[in-house]
């Protein structure tokens, strides 16, 4: 892709204007806006399945990861006429928000051109915003704990879920933590998913108080893994699988094999779970979409 102040391209019959492709957004690695767009273009066949029909909050870094950022829920008014939005209303006190719909490649590349480095979709689809299709455990290590300790806790959660007949799928947060996704794709609600996630977190805290904490207080989290069950909420989002993260390097929230989780624990090597954009493209070529079951697998929580 040629570097210029403005570049006009056509994708799937849609005309897009790209700008400042040579602008460096990750100073430590020289990763440019053009590189961001190339990454999202390459990973789109996997990523789009996990964004489809979901309200997406854009986390934008117009001047790069070392400068100010902002979250954008309302889709910009200057969007192309062809870009669809997803209207979502909360309770009676909340106004309707028209989220961007990133259902296709032109829409994804348009968002990348806005320096929307991070993509945060809802756990529910726009047509039924109070019905999550997935349950998530967000594992956050309190220093000096690392992603290795998150993997230990992740394996514990996997075993609990397996005993209940549930499958779960791990991915890195793209920064320092680990996230487990439990696909549901059956009628449920956030009261049920949040309650179930909280019960699992509190059970592990009771069994392993030196390693696990289920409460958000930072004073309690030193050297432990916080299981954030509260992410299962209408008002919250979790970073998408395959999304870039705004750290020093262009790391990605990367789906993992359970064997990789176990190896990280055995080797005590948190760096083995850090993947940058180019590595994620290679992994997708080798493994396909390891998160594909999350979009389609139907499971039921063991209580109503």
C-alpha positions in Angstrom: 0.0 0.0 0.0 1.6 3.3 -1.0 2.4 5.8 1.7 0.8 9.2 1.2 -1.1 11.8 3.2 -4.4 10.5 1.7 -4.9 7.2 -0.1 -8.1 6.2 -1.8 -8.9 2.5 -2.0 -11.9 0.3 -3.0 -12.8 -2.7 -0.8 -15.6 -5.0 -1.7 -17.2 -2.2 -3.7 -16.9 0.4 -1.0 -14.7 3.5 -1.4 -12.5 4.4 1.5 -10.2 7.3 2.1 -7.2 6.4 4.3 -4.9 9.0 5.8 -1.5 9.4 7.4 -0.5 5.8 6.8 3.1 6.5 7.7 2.2 7.9 11.1 3.9 6.0 13.9 1.4 4.8 16.5 3.7 2.5 18.4 6.9 4.5 18.8 9.0 1.7 20.5 8.5 -0.6 17.5 7.9 1.9 14.6 4.5 0.3 14.0 2.5 2.7 11.8 -1.1 3.3 11.0 -0.5 1.6 7.7 0.8 -1.5 9.7 -2.4 -1.4 11.8 -4.6 -1.4 8.7 -2.5 -4.2 7.2 -2.9 -6.3 10.3 -6.6 -5.9 10.5 -7.0 -6.6 6.8 -5.0 -9.9 7.2 -6.8 -11.1 10.4 -10.3 -10.0 9.2 -11.4 -13.5 8.1 -11.1 -14.6 11.8 -12.0 -11.4 13.6 -15.2 -10.5 11.8 -16.9 -13.6 13.0 -16.5 -12.4 16.6 -17.6 -8.8 15.8 -20.6 -9.8 13.7 -23.9 -8.0 14.7 -22.3 -6.8 18.0 -22.2 -3.2 19.2 -18.5 -2.2 19.2 -16.9 0.4 21.4 -13.8 1.9 19.7 -10.8 2.7 21.8 -9.0 5.3 19.7 -5.4 6.6 19.8 -5.2 9.3 17.2 -1.6 10.3 18.1 -0.4 6.8 19.1 -0.2 4.7 22.2 1.9 7.2 24.2 -0.7 10.0 23.8 -4.2 10.6 24.8 -6.9 8.1 23.9 -10.7 8.0 24.2 -13.5 5.5 24.1 -16.1 6.0 21.4 -19.5 4.3 21.8 -21.6 6.6 19.5 -20.5 5.9 16.0 -19.0 9.1 14.5 -21.4 11.2 12.4 -18.7 11.6 9.7 -18.9 7.8 9.0 -19.5 6.7 5.4 -23.1 6.5 4.3 -22.8 2.8 3.8 -21.5 2.0 7.3 -24.3 0.5 9.4 -25.0 1.2 13.1 -26.6 -0.8 15.9 -29.0 1.2 18.1 -29.0 0.1 21.7 -31.1 1.5 24.5 -30.4 0.9 28.2 -32.9 1.5 31.0 -35.3 4.5 30.9 -32.6 6.9 32.1 -30.2 6.1 29.3 -30.4 7.5 25.9 -30.1 5.4 22.8 -26.6 4.9 21.5 -25.9 4.1 17.9 -22.8 1.8 17.9 -20.7 1.1 14.9 -21.4 -2.2 13.2 -18.2 -3.8 12.0 -19.7 -6.7 10.1 -17.5 -6.5 7.0 -14.0 -5.7 5.8 -14.7 -2.1 4.6 -16.2 -1.2 8.0 -13.2 -2.8 9.9 -10.6 -1.0 7.8 -12.6 2.3 8.2 -12.3 1.9 12.0 -8.6 1.0 11.8 -8.1 4.2 9.8 -9.5 6.1 12.8 -6.7 4.7 14.9 -9.2 2.5 16.7 -6.4 0.2 17.9 -8.6 -1.6 20.3 -12.0 -3.1 19.6 -14.4 -3.8 22.5 -17.6 -5.6 21.5 -20.5 -6.3 23.7 -21.0 -9.9 25.0 -24.4 -9.7 23.4 -25.6 -9.0 19.9 -27.4 -5.8 19.0 -30.7 -7.4 18.2 -30.9 -8.7 21.8 -28.6 -6.6 23.9 -29.6 -8.1 27.3 -28.9 -11.7 26.2 -25.2 -12.4 26.4 -24.0 -15.1 24.0 -20.9 -15.8 26.1 -19.6 -15.7 29.7 -16.2 -14.4 30.4 -13.7 -14.7 33.2 -11.1 -11.9 33.1 -8.0 -12.9 35.0 -5.8 -10.0 36.1 -2.5 -10.6 38.0 -1.5 -8.3 40.8 2.3 -7.9 40.7 4.6 -9.7 41.3 2.1 -12.3 39.9 2.2 -12.6 36.1 0.3 -14.3 33.3 1.8 -17.6 34.6 -0.3 -17.4 37.7 -3.2 -16.5 35.5 -2.7 -19.7 33.7 -2.7 -21.7 36.9 -6.0 -20.2 37.9 -7.3 -20.6 34.3 -6.6 -24.3 34.5 -8.5 -24.5 37.8 -11.5 -22.7 36.2 -11.3 -25.0 33.2 -11.5 -28.1 35.5 -14.5 -26.7 37.4 -16.3 -25.9 34.2 -15.4 -29.3 32.7 -17.0 -31.0 35.7 -20.1 -29.1 35.0 -20.0 -30.2 31.3 -18.9 -26.9 30.0 -16.2 -26.1 27.5 -14.1 -22.9 27.8 -11.6 -21.3 25.5 -8.5 -19.3 26.6 -7.0 -16.1 25.1 -4.4 -13.6 26.3 -5.7 -10.2 27.2 -2.9 -8.9 24.9 -1.4 -7.1 27.9 -0.6 -9.1 31.1 -3.7 -11.2 31.8 -5.7 -14.2 30.6 -9.4 -14.5 29.7 -11.6 -17.5 29.5 -14.7 -17.5 27.3 -17.5 -19.9 27.9 -19.7 -19.9 24.8 -23.5 -20.1 25.5 -25.4 -19.0 22.4 -28.6 -20.0 24.2 -31.2 -17.8 25.9 -29.8 -16.4 29.2 -29.3 -13.1 30.9 -26.6 -11.1 32.6 -28.0 -11.8 36.1 -27.4 -15.5 35.4 -24.0 -15.2 33.8 -22.6 -12.7 36.3 -24.0 -14.8 39.2 -22.4 -18.0 37.9 -19.1 -16.3 37.2 -19.1 -14.8 40.7 -19.8 -18.1 42.3 -16.9 -19.8 40.5 -14.6 -16.9 41.5 -15.6 -17.0 45.1 -15.3 -20.8 45.2 -11.7 -20.6 44.0 -10.9 -17.7 46.4 -12.2 -19.9 49.3 -10.1 -22.9 48.1 -6.9 -21.0 47.2 -6.9 -17.7 49.2 -3.1 -17.2 48.8 -3.5 -17.2 45.0 -7.1 -16.1 44.1 -9.1 -13.0 44.9 -12.6 -12.3 43.8 -12.9 -8.7 45.1 -11.8 -5.7 43.2 -9.9 -3.9 46.0 -6.3 -3.3 44.9 -5.1 -3.8 48.4 -6.2 -7.4 48.3 -4.6 -8.2 44.9 -0.9 -8.1 45.5 0.7 -11.3 44.3 -2.7 -12.8 43.5 -4.9 -13.3 40.5 -8.1 -11.3 40.5 -11.0 -13.1 38.8 -13.1 -10.3 37.4 -16.6 -11.8 37.2 -18.2 -8.3 37.0 -17.3 -8.1 33.2 -20.5 -10.0 32.6 -22.7 -7.0 32.5 -24.8 -5.1 29.9 -22.8 -1.9 30.6 -19.4 -3.5 30.1 -17.3 -4.8 27.2 -14.2 -7.0 27.0 -11.5 -6.5 24.4 -12.2 -8.7 21.3 -10.1 -11.7 20.4 -7.6 -10.6 17.7 -7.8 -7.0 18.8 -4.5 -5.0 19.0 -3.7 -3.6 22.4 -2.2 -0.2 23.1 1.0 -1.2 24.9 4.6 -0.5 24.0 4.5 -3.1 21.3 1.6 -4.0 18.9 0.5 -7.1 21.0 -2.7 -8.8 20.3 -5.4 -10.5 22.4 -4.5 -14.0 21.1 -6.5 -17.3 21.3 -4.5 -20.1 22.9 -4.3 -23.8 22.8 -4.7 -25.3 26.3 -1.3 -27.0 25.7 0.2 -23.5 25.5 -1.4 -22.6 28.8 0.0 -25.7 30.5 3.5 -25.2 29.0 3.6 -21.6 30.3 2.9 -22.9 33.7 5.5 -25.7 33.4 8.2 -23.3 32.1 7.2 -20.3 34.3 7.6 -18.1 31.3 5.1 -15.3 30.9 6.9 -14.1 27.7 5.7 -17.3 25.9 2.2 -15.8 26.0 3.1 -12.5 24.4 2.2 -12.3 20.7 2.6 -9.4 18.3 0.6 -8.7 15.2 2.8 -10.6 12.7 3.0 -13.6 15.0 -0.8 -13.7 15.3 -1.2 -13.7 11.5 1.3 -16.7 11.3 -0.7 -18.5 14.1 -3.9 -18.0 12.2 -2.3 -19.5 9.1 -1.1 -22.5 11.1 -4.0 -23.1 13.4 -7.0 -21.3 11.8 -9.4 -19.6 14.2 -8.9 -21.2 17.6 -11.8 -19.2 18.9 -14.2 -20.3 16.2 -16.3 -22.5 18.6 -17.0 -19.4 20.8 -19.2 -17.9 18.1 -21.4 -21.0 17.5 -21.1 -23.6 20.3 -24.4 -23.9 22.3 -24.1 -24.6 26.0 -26.4 -24.1 29.0 -25.4 -22.9 32.5 -26.2 -25.6 35.1 -28.9 -23.5 36.7 -31.7 -21.2 35.8 
